[in-house]
Structures are given as structure tokens and as C-alpha cells.
Amino acid sequence: MIATRGQHFASVNALPSASWAVFFLAGALLRPMWALPAFFVLSSLLDFASLATGTITDWCLSPAYWAVALAYATLWLGGTWYARGHRDAWSAVPRLALVLGVSASVAYLISKGGFYFFSGRYPDATLAGFLARIPQYYPRSLGTLAGYVGLAFALRAITLGFARRHARSAHA
């Protein structure tokens, strides 16, 4: 998240934000509940630091910023729910995709809907106007999230595979 969020000293400008994936993965892979507020504080500090240094504008920092916290909590809860039934098997991929898709959809509606309707940036906001924006922005958000989560679980599977192979060879 630090490397991909906003424009600050540690940004990798060519990568899309990994924030949504970080919250889903933290819910799926980390057990302590304190990680949710800790990651939200980190994301907020990155936003406010970027604003203070002038590398971003205040466009997204609006009265609707609270919606981001709810969206992140949705992703965290989706990851937590997924973790309850996770199996280290290919058969788990459809469930992961379903939980990720539902979590992302709800988070998108909360985050982007909250911004559209409550930020004050769209004085004539209508439901039709919001719905018209979804095909333009949602696929990219979902694709970025799925890419990061898929990469994380692939790396996890590779790491577990090496660990199992090493354990077998050590016992042989």
C-alpha cells in the first residue's frame, strides 16, 4: 500500500493503488482485529502526507472520506469471511472469486457512491448519474483488486509448496 498509494516519497507511479487488496488480504491472512484500524490509519496518513507535500490535491479528501473507511471494512470483512472456509486447493478459487467480487462490489458502491453523493464535488448528483459512471470505473477497480489478490495467493501457494517439499525432503 505504501508503494502504490498516492504520490509521495515511496510511490511507484506505474502501479495502481493496492489499498483495496491490502484490506481484503489483511482480513484473509491476518488474525488480529487491530490491523483493520492500523491499516486505515496508515492509508489516511499517506493521503494527508501527500496533501501536505502538495503531491495530491484535496479532490478526494472531502466530507465523504468516511465512506472509504466503510469500504475498507467491507473488504476486510470479506477477507475474514473467506478465510473461515479457505483451503489450500484449486477448488477454493471459485469461492475466493465470489467473495472477492461481492466484497468489491459492496465496497465500490459504498466508496464511490459515498463520494459521488456526499463529497460536494457533484452538486447535481443523481442515481442515474452515478449508475452511468459504474461501467467506466468499476471494471478497472475490480481488475486491479483481483490482480493483486490473485498474485498474493499465487505467491502464498508457491511458498507453501516449497515449504512442503522442503519438509518432505528433510524427513526422507
Disulfide bonds with the S-S distance in Angstrom:
none
